[in-house]
Amino acid sequence: MNKKEKIWGLTILIIILLGYLIPYTLLSNVAKWYGSFLLWTVLAILIIAANYMLTKDWSDEE
């Protein structure tokens, strides 16, 4: 695992942790369900983008 993969892996881990921390801390007083839903949608898009950046250079050729 090279340095670039470690950085993207750590980025993904941080985004996943934010998906748990933000709704139960910063958004805990928001009564509408779409507050967390919007957050989770944005975080999902960020995870997809990070996974793309992590795996775009992978190939069978070495």
Distance bins in CASP14 RR format, pairs under 12 A and 6 or more apart:
PFRMAT RR
TARGET T0000
AUTHOR 0000-0000-0000
RMODE 2
METHOD distances of the structure
MODEL  1
1 7 0 0 0 0 0 1 0 0 0 0 0
1 8 0 0 0 0 0 1 0 0 0 0 0
1 9 0 0 0 0 1 0 0 0 0 0 0
1 10 0 0 0 0 0 1 0 0 0 0 0
1 54 0 0 0 0 0 1 0 0 0 0 0
1 58 0 0 0 0 0 1 0 0 0 0 0
2 8 0 0 0 0 0 1 0 0 0 0 0
2 9 0 0 0 0 0 1 0 0 0 0 0
2 54 0 0 0 0 0 1 0 0 0 0 0
2 57 0 0 0 0 1 0 0 0 0 0 0
2 58 0 0 0 0 0 1 0 0 0 0 0
3 9 0 0 0 0 0 1 0 0 0 0 0
3 10 0 0 0 0 0 1 0 0 0 0 0
4 10 0 0 0 0 0 1 0 0 0 0 0
4 11 0 0 0 0 0 1 0 0 0 0 0
4 50 0 0 0 0 0 1 0 0 0 0 0
4 53 0 0 0 0 1 0 0 0 0 0 0
4 54 0 0 0 0 1 0 0 0 0 0 0
4 55 0 0 0 0 0 1 0 0 0 0 0
4 56 0 0 0 0 0 1 0 0 0 0 0
4 57 0 0 0 0 1 0 0 0 0 0 0
4 58 0 0 0 0 0 1 0 0 0 0 0
5 11 0 0 0 0 0 1 0 0 0 0 0
5 12 0 0 0 0 0 1 0 0 0 0 0
5 50 0 0 0 0 0 1 0 0 0 0 0
5 51 0 0 0 0 0 1 0 0 0 0 0
5 53 0 0 0 0 0 1 0 0 0 0 0
5 54 1 0 0 1 0 0 0 0 0 0 0
5 55 0 0 0 0 1 0 0 0 0 0 0
5 56 0 0 0 0 0 1 0 0 0 0 0
5 57 0 0 0 0 1 0 0 0 0 0 0
5 58 0 0 0 0 1 0 0 0 0 0 0
6 12 0 0 0 0 0 1 0 0 0 0 0
6 13 0 0 0 0 0 1 0 0 0 0 0
6 54 0 0 0 0 0 1 0 0 0 0 0
7 13 0 0 0 0 0 1 0 0 0 0 0
7 14 0 0 0 0 0 1 0 0 0 0 0
7 50 0 0 0 0 1 0 0 0 0 0 0
7 53 0 0 0 0 1 0 0 0 0 0 0
7 54 0 0 0 0 1 0 0 0 0 0 0
8 14 0 0 0 0 0 1 0 0 0 0 0
8 15 0 0 0 0 0 1 0 0 0 0 0
8 46 0 0 0 0 0 1 0 0 0 0 0
8 47 0 0 0 0 0 1 0 0 0 0 0
8 49 0 0 0 0 0 1 0 0 0 0 0
8 50 1 0 1 0 0 0 0 0 0 0 0
8 51 0 0 0 0 1 0 0 0 0 0 0
8 52 0 0 0 0 1 0 0 0 0 0 0
8 53 1 0 1 0 0 0 0 0 0 0 0
8 54 1 0 1 0 0 0 0 0 0 0 0
8 55 0 0 0 0 1 0 0 0 0 0 0
8 56 0 0 0 0 0 1 0 0 0 0 0
8 57 0 0 0 0 0 1 0 0 0 0 0
8 58 0 0 0 0 0 1 0 0 0 0 0
9 15 0 0 0 0 1 0 0 0 0 0 0
9 16 0 0 0 0 1 0 0 0 0 0 0
9 47 0 0 0 0 0 1 0 0 0 0 0
9 50 1 0 0 1 0 0 0 0 0 0 0
9 51 0 0 0 0 1 0 0 0 0 0 0
9 53 0 0 0 0 0 1 0 0 0 0 0
9 54 1 0 0 1 0 0 0 0 0 0 0
9 55 0 0 0 0 0 1 0 0 0 0 0
10 16 0 0 0 0 0 1 0 0 0 0 0
10 17 0 0 0 0 0 1 0 0 0 0 0
10 50 0 0 0 0 0 1 0 0 0 0 0
10 54 0 0 0 0 0 1 0 0 0 0 0
11 17 0 0 0 0 0 1 0 0 0 0 0
11 18 0 0 0 0 0 1 0 0 0 0 0
11 43 0 0 0 0 0 1 0 0 0 0 0
11 46 0 0 0 0 1 0 0 0 0 0 0
11 47 0 0 0 0 1 0 0 0 0 0 0
11 49 0 0 0 0 1 0 0 0 0 0 0
11 50 1 0 1 0 0 0 0 0 0 0 0
11 51 0 0 0 0 0 1 0 0 0 0 0
11 53 0 0 0 0 1 0 0 0 0 0 0
11 54 0 0 0 0 1 0 0 0 0 0 0
12 18 0 0 0 0 0 1 0 0 0 0 0
12 19 0 0 0 0 0 1 0 0 0 0 0
12 43 0 0 0 0 0 1 0 0 0 0 0
12 44 0 0 0 0 0 1 0 0 0 0 0
12 46 0 0 0 0 1 0 0 0 0 0 0
12 47 1 0 0 1 0 0 0 0 0 0 0
12 48 0 0 0 0 0 1 0 0 0 0 0
12 49 0 0 0 0 0 1 0 0 0 0 0
12 50 1 0 1 0 0 0 0 0 0 0 0
12 51 1 0 0 1 0 0 0 0 0 0 0
12 52 0 0 0 0 0 1 0 0 0 0 0
12 53 0 0 0 0 1 0 0 0 0 0 0
12 54 1 0 0 1 0 0 0 0 0 0 0
12 55 0 0 0 0 0 1 0 0 0 0 0
13 19 0 0 0 0 0 1 0 0 0 0 0
13 20 0 0 0 0 0 1 0 0 0 0 0
13 47 0 0 0 0 0 1 0 0 0 0 0
13 50 0 0 0 0 1 0 0 0 0 0 0
13 54 0 0 0 0 0 1 0 0 0 0 0
14 20 0 0 0 0 0 1 0 0 0 0 0
14 21 0 0 0 0 1 0 0 0 0 0 0
14 22 0 0 0 0 0 1 0 0 0 0 0
14 43 0 0 0 0 0 1 0 0 0 0 0
14 46 0 0 0 0 1 0 0 0 0 0 0
14 47 0 0 0 0 0 1 0 0 0 0 0
14 50 0 0 0 0 1 0 0 0 0 0 0
15 21 0 0 0 0 0 1 0 0 0 0 0
15 22 0 0 0 0 0 1 0 0 0 0 0
15 39 0 0 0 0 0 1 0 0 0 0 0
15 40 0 0 0 0 0 1 0 0 0 0 0
15 42 0 0 0 0 1 0 0 0 0 0 0
15 43 1 0 1 0 0 0 0 0 0 0 0
15 44 0 0 0 0 1 0 0 0 0 0 0
15 45 0 0 0 0 0 1 0 0 0 0 0
15 46 1 0 1 0 0 0 0 0 0 0 0
15 47 1 0 1 0 0 0 0 0 0 0 0
15 48 0 0 0 0 0 1 0 0 0 0 0
15 49 0 0 0 0 1 0 0 0 0 0 0
15 50 1 0 0 1 0 0 0 0 0 0 0
15 51 0 0 0 0 0 1 0 0 0 0 0
16 22 0 0 0 0 0 1 0 0 0 0 0
16 40 0 0 0 0 0 1 0 0 0 0 0
16 43 1 0 0 1 0 0 0 0 0 0 0
16 44 0 0 0 0 0 1 0 0 0 0 0
16 46 0 0 0 0 0 1 0 0 0 0 0
16 47 1 0 0 1 0 0 0 0 0 0 0
16 50 0 0 0 0 0 1 0 0 0 0 0
16 51 0 0 0 0 0 1 0 0 0 0 0
17 23 0 0 0 0 0 1 0 0 0 0 0
17 24 0 0 0 0 0 1 0 0 0 0 0
17 25 0 0 0 0 0 1 0 0 0 0 0
17 43 0 0 0 0 0 1 0 0 0 0 0
17 47 0 0 0 0 0 1 0 0 0 0 0
18 24 0 0 0 0 0 1 0 0 0 0 0
18 25 0 0 0 0 0 1 0 0 0 0 0
18 26 0 0 0 0 1 0 0 0 0 0 0
18 27 0 0 0 0 0 1 0 0 0 0 0
18 36 0 0 0 0 0 1 0 0 0 0 0
18 39 0 0 0 0 1 0 0 0 0 0 0
18 40 0 0 0 0 0 1 0 0 0 0 0
18 42 0 0 0 0 0 1 0 0 0 0 0
18 43 1 0 0 1 0 0 0 0 0 0 0
18 44 0 0 0 0 0 1 0 0 0 0 0
18 46 0 0 0 0 1 0 0 0 0 0 0
18 47 0 0 0 0 0 1 0 0 0 0 0
19 25 0 0 0 0 0 1 0 0 0 0 0
19 26 0 0 0 0 0 1 0 0 0 0 0
19 27 0 0 0 0 0 1 0 0 0 0 0
19 36 0 0 0 0 1 0 0 0 0 0 0
19 37 0 0 0 0 0 1 0 0 0 0 0
19 38 0 0 0 0 0 1 0 0 0 0 0
19 39 1 0 0 1 0 0 0 0 0 0 0
19 40 1 0 0 1 0 0 0 0 0 0 0
19 41 0 0 0 0 0 1 0 0 0 0 0
19 42 0 0 0 0 1 0 0 0 0 0 0
19 43 1 0 1 0 0 0 0 0 0 0 0
19 44 0 0 0 0 1 0 0 0 0 0 0
19 46 0 0 0 0 0 1 0 0 0 0 0
19 47 0 0 0 0 1 0 0 0 0 0 0
20 26 0 0 0 0 0 1 0 0 0 0 0
20 27 0 0 0 0 0 1 0 0 0 0 0
20 36 0 0 0 0 0 1 0 0 0 0 0
20 39 0 0 0 0 0 1 0 0 0 0 0
20 40 0 0 0 0 0 1 0 0 0 0 0
20 43 0 0 0 0 0 1 0 0 0 0 0
21 27 0 0 0 0 1 0 0 0 0 0 0
21 28 0 0 0 0 0 1 0 0 0 0 0
21 36 0 0 0 0 0 1 0 0 0 0 0
21 39 0 0 0 0 0 1 0 0 0 0 0
21 43 0 0 0 0 0 1 0 0 0 0 0
22 28 0 0 0 0 1 0 0 0 0 0 0
22 30 0 0 0 0 0 1 0 0 0 0 0
22 35 0 0 0 0 1 0 0 0 0 0 0
22 36 0 0 0 0 1 0 0 0 0 0 0
22 38 0 0 0 0 0 1 0 0 0 0 0
22 39 1 0 1 0 0 0 0 0 0 0 0
22 40 0 0 0 0 1 0 0 0 0 0 0
22 42 0 0 0 0 0 1 0 0 0 0 0
22 43 0 0 0 0 1 0 0 0 0 0 0
23 29 0 0 0 0 0 1 0 0 0 0 0
23 30 0 0 0 0 1 0 0 0 0 0 0
23 32 0 0 0 0 0 1 0 0 0 0 0
23 33 0 0 0 0 0 1 0 0 0 0 0
23 34 0 0 0 0 0 1 0 0 0 0 0
23 35 0 0 0 0 1 0 0 0 0 0 0
23 36 1 0 1 0 0 0 0 0 0 0 0
23 37 0 0 0 0 1 0 0 0 0 0 0
23 38 0 0 0 0 0 1 0 0 0 0 0
23 39 1 0 0 1 0 0 0 0 0 0 0
23 40 1 0 0 1 0 0 0 0 0 0 0
23 43 0 0 0 0 0 1 0 0 0 0 0
24 30 0 0 0 0 0 1 0 0 0 0 0
24 36 0 0 0 0 1 0 0 0 0 0 0
24 39 0 0 0 0 0 1 0 0 0 0 0
25 36 0 0 0 0 0 1 0 0 0 0 0
25 39 0 0 0 0 0 1 0 0 0 0 0
26 35 0 0 0 0 0 1 0 0 0 0 0
26 36 0 0 0 0 0 1 0 0 0 0 0
26 39 0 0 0 0 1 0 0 0 0 0 0
27 33 0 0 0 0 0 1 0 0 0 0 0
27 34 0 0 0 0 0 1 0 0 0 0 0
27 35 1 0 0 1 0 0 0 0 0 0 0
27 36 1 0 1 0 0 0 0 0 0 0 0
27 37 0 0 0 0 0 1 0 0 0 0 0
27 38 0 0 0 0 1 0 0 0 0 0 0
27 39 1 0 0 1 0 0 0 0 0 0 0
27 40 0 0 0 0 0 1 0 0 0 0 0
28 35 0 0 0 0 0 1 0 0 0 0 0
28 36 0 0 0 0 1 0 0 0 0 0 0
29 35 0 0 0 0 0 1 0 0 0 0 0
29 36 0 0 0 0 0 1 0 0 0 0 0
30 36 1 0 0 1 0 0 0 0 0 0 0
30 37 0 0 0 0 0 1 0 0 0 0 0
30 38 0 0 0 0 0 1 0 0 0 0 0
30 39 0 0 0 0 1 0 0 0 0 0 0
32 38 0 0 0 0 1 0 0 0 0 0 0
32 39 0 0 0 0 0 1 0 0 0 0 0
33 39 0 0 0 0 0 1 0 0 0 0 0
33 40 0 0 0 0 0 1 0 0 0 0 0
34 40 0 0 0 0 0 1 0 0 0 0 0
34 41 0 0 0 0 1 0 0 0 0 0 0
35 41 0 0 0 0 1 0 0 0 0 0 0
35 42 0 0 0 0 0 1 0 0 0 0 0
36 42 0 0 0 0 0 1 0 0 0 0 0
36 43 0 0 0 0 0 1 0 0 0 0 0
37 43 0 0 0 0 0 1 0 0 0 0 0
37 44 0 0 0 0 0 1 0 0 0 0 0
38 44 0 0 0 0 0 1 0 0 0 0 0
38 45 0 0 0 0 0 1 0 0 0 0 0
39 45 0 0 0 0 0 1 0 0 0 0 0
39 46 0 0 0 0 0 1 0 0 0 0 0
40 46 0 0 0 0 0 1 0 0 0 0 0
40 47 0 0 0 0 0 1 0 0 0 0 0
41 47 0 0 0 0 0 1 0 0 0 0 0
41 48 0 0 0 0 0 1 0 0 0 0 0
42 48 0 0 0 0 0 1 0 0 0 0 0
42 49 0 0 0 0 0 1 0 0 0 0 0
43 49 0 0 0 0 0 1 0 0 0 0 0
43 50 0 0 0 0 0 1 0 0 0 0 0
44 50 0 0 0 0 0 1 0 0 0 0 0
44 51 0 0 0 0 0 1 0 0 0 0 0
45 51 0 0 0 0 0 1 0 0 0 0 0
45 52 0 0 0 0 0 1 0 0 0 0 0
46 52 0 0 0 0 0 1 0 0 0 0 0
46 53 0 0 0 0 0 1 0 0 0 0 0
47 53 0 0 0 0 0 1 0 0 0 0 0
47 54 0 0 0 0 0 1 0 0 0 0 0
48 54 0 0 0 0 0 1 0 0 0 0 0
48 55 0 0 0 0 0 1 0 0 0 0 0
49 55 0 0 0 0 0 1 0 0 0 0 0
49 56 0 0 0 0 0 1 0 0 0 0 0
50 56 0 0 0 0 0 1 0 0 0 0 0
51 58 0 0 0 0 0 1 0 0 0 0 0
52 58 0 0 0 0 0 1 0 0 0 0 0
END
